[in-house]
Amino acid sequence: MRLRKNALLGLAAMAVLGGIALPLSSSLAEKAESDAEESAFRQAVKFGFSGQEIQGGVMIGDAPAGTKSLTFDGQAVPIDDDGKFIIAFNRDAGQSAQMVATLENGQSIKKFFNVAPRSWKIEHVNIAKRRGGPSSAFMARRRPELAQINAARQVRSDSKGWRQTFIWPAKGRISGMFGSQRVYKGEPGSYHSGIDIAGGAGTYFVAPADGVVTLATSRPFSLEGNLLMIDHGMGLNSAFLHASSILVKKGDKVKRGQTIGRIGATGRATGPHLHWSMKWNKARIDPILLTGPMD
């Protein structure tokens, strides 16, 4: 009887222990399964990109499935119906940037960028930088011009030009490169904000991609001369300076390759050329990274 009683007590103890162990084992298994699912989810939910992770560069991205909102260094980024979007790195962008996608379930997916620096064409000159700001008379004329330029850059059309392969608006000798800069006795001047294409006065230039005309000046601006601006959608825009004439008007929808103006030397220009500059929101970008080298 003593042996039987001890055996029963042993079985009871094992049952009690088993009752405690089973939930622990189940909890561990569930956690492992949850971790595996989370890992698989994170592997499946990724960004896709094409373009260059470089100063002055542009990238077209694919947002992770189920993305509710997207930010790039804290700035909201719109997403097209199929999940595609565009971002760009300023000429003086730092070495790192971060993108965050917030999913429908509230989870955040992050992408970090290591932005490659560029070797800009820097010219050192042994003369002092000119002192003194512009005159009050000049600024009286300039302020309304700047207001029109800033308003044009705020336009957000539904154009899909940002998704296209860009073409050169004109062919000719490149007389000025994006990002080049003069340093006056150690003090940096402003860098060149676009690409200059030398051409004969009156030579036609075309739209590099689809877009909507947001500014077509009726008279030459003090610096830009006859200025034409086009929104390609999603915050990406082009500006064409010094035209001898503009062949489209504000609000017009233009197609890639469509003739939009003639090269000139209006405004502050030393000779006939087309200055083509591009911006994505506030970031100044290098057009040649969208077109590739000129044929």
N, C-alpha and C positions, 0 to 999 in steps of 0.2 A: 504493500500500500504506500510506503514511504517513497519507493522508487517511482510509482505511478504518479504520486502527488508532485514529486520534483519534476517529472517529465511534463506534467500539465502546466506547472508554473513556468517552466522553460519555454513551452510553446506559447503561453500567454505573453511572456516577455518578448519573444520573437515577433509576435503579432503586433504588440505595441510598438516595438522598434520598427517593424515593417510599415506600420501606419504612419510613423513619422518620416521614414525614408522615402516612401513613394512620392509624396508631394514634392520633396526636394528634387528628386530625380526628374520628375515631370517638369518642374520649374526650370531646371537647368536645360532640359531638352528644348523647352519652348523658347528660352532665351537664345540658345544656339541657332534655332530655326529662324527666329526674328532677326538675329545678327546677319545670318546668311541672306535672308530676304533683303535686308537693308543694304548689304554690300552689293547684291545683284542689282538692286534698284539704282544705286549710285553709279554702277558701271553702265547701266542702260541709259541713264539720264545724263547726257553730256552735250556740250556745245560742239558745233561744227563750224569751221572757219576756212575761208580762202582769202588770200591777200598777204600783205607783209606787216609783221609786227615790228615796225620801225618808225623812227621819227619822220613825220610828214606822210605816213602811210595810211592806207584805207583797208578795212577788212569787211567782207560780207559774211554774216554769220547765220547759223541755224539755231534757233532757241530750242532747249530741251522740250520734249512733249509735255503738255500740261502747264506751260509757263503762263502765269497770270500777269506778271510785270517784270521789267528788266531795267537794271541801272548799270551805268558805266562810270566808275569813280563818283558815285552818288548822283549822277545825272540820269533822268528818266530817258529810256530809249524806246521809241515806238517799234512795234513788231507787225510785219505784214501778215496777211491771212494765212499764209503757208508757213509761218514761223521765221521767215527771213528778216534780217535787220542789217543795219550798217553802223560801223563805228570808225573813228579815225584818231590818229595820234598827232598832236600839234608839232610844229617844227621844233619846238623846245621842250617836248614832252620828257618827263622824268623816266627813270629806268624801269619803273613798275607801275602797273595799273590793275584794277580789279573790276570784274563784272559779276553781278549777282542776279540770278533768276529766282523769283519767288513763285513757287508752284501753287496749284489750286488748293492743295492740302496744307498750305502754309509753310512747307519746307523750303529751305534756301539751298540753291546749288551755286557754287562759286567757281570762277575761272580767273586765274592770275596770269598777267602778261609780263614778260621780260622784254621791254622795249629796247631794240637795238639802236645805239647812237649812230649819227651820220658824221662824216668828215666834210664839213661845209667849205666852200671856197671863200677863204678869208683873205682880204687884202689890207695890209698894214701900210698906212700912209703917215708921213712925218709932218703932218700939219694938224693944227688944233681943230676940234669940232666947232662949227659955227655956233656962236652964242646968240642969245636973244630969241624970243618967240616971234610968231607971226604978228603982223600989225593988226590993229583993231579993224582997219578997213578990210583987210583980207579975211579976218574971221567973220565979219558981218556977212560976207558972201559965202564963206565956207560952211558955217553952221547949218544953213538950210540944205546944202548939198549932203553933208554928213547925215542929216535927219532922213533924207530920201534913201541913202544907201543902207542905213540901219533898218529902215522900214522894209525895204526890199528883202533884206536877209531874214526878216521875221516871217515871211510868207512860207506857208507849208502847203504845197499843192499835193494832188494825188498822183503826180507823175511817177512813172516807174523807170525813169531814166537812170536812177542810181543802180539799177540791177543790170544795166547793159555794159558791154565792153566799149569803153570810150575811144573815140578816134581823134586825131589831130584836127583842130579847127582850120589850120592852114599849114602849108609846107614851106620850108625855107630855112635859112641859117638861124640857129639858136644863138641870139646875141646876149641873152641874160638867163642865168639859171636860178631856179628856186633856192632860197636859203642863203645865197651869197651875201657877203657883208663886208663893209669897210670898218676898220678900226683906226680912229684918229688919235695918234700919240697915246695909245693904250685905252682909249675910250670908245667902246663899240657904238657904231651908228645903227640905223634901222636895217634889218635884213630885207633882201628882195623877196617880195611876197608871191611872185608867180614866175612864169616862163615868158621870155620875150622872143617872138618869132619875127625876124627881119623880113620885110617884103615890100614890094613896090606900092606906092600910093595908089589906092583904088582896087587893089587885089581883093577878091572876094574871100570871106572866111565863113565857115559853116558851124552848125551846132555839133558839139562833140558827142552829145547824147540827147535823148528826148527830154523835154522840159517845158516849163511855162515862163514866159517873159515877165519878170517882176519889176524891171526898170529899163526904160529906153529914153534917155535924156532928149529933151527937145532943143537944148542948147548945150555947148561944151561946158563941162565942169572945170573948175580952176586947175585941178591936178590931173584928173582922169581924162579930160577932154570929153568927146562923145562916148558915153558909158552905156553898156548893155549888160544886164544881169539876168540870169536864167536859173530857176529853181528846178532841180532834178528829182525832188522828192526826198522825204525823210531827213531834211535838214542839210542836204548837200546842194551847193550852188556854185555857179561859175560867173565870173565877171570878165568882160572884154573891154579894154581901155584903148583910147587914142584913135578910135575909128574915124574915118573920113565921113562915113554915113552909116546909118542904121536902117535896115530894111524890114524890121518887124516892129510891132508896138506892144505896149504893156497889155498883158492878158492873153496874148497869142500863145497857142500851143505849137511848139516846134518839134520837128523830128530829127533824129540823128542824121547828119549829112545835109540838112537843109541850109541853103544860103541865108545868112542873117545880117551880114554887114560887109563893109569894105575897110581894108586896112588904111590907116592914116597916121598923122602926127599931131593930132589935136591935143590940147592940154599941155602938160609939162613933158615934152618928148623932144629928143635931139634929132630924130629922123623917123621915117615911116616904119612902124612895127606894130605887131599885135601883142599886147600884154594880156596873158591869160592867167587869172588866179582862181583858186578854188578854196572853199571853206566847207567844213562840216560843223554846223553850229558855230562855236567860237574857235575851233581848231583850224589853223591854216595848213593846207596839205599840198603835196607835190604832184602836179598834174601828170608828170611823166610816169609816176607809179601806177596810174590808171590806164595810160595809153601804151606804155612800152616805148622803146626807142623809135624815132622817126624813120620810116622806110627810105 
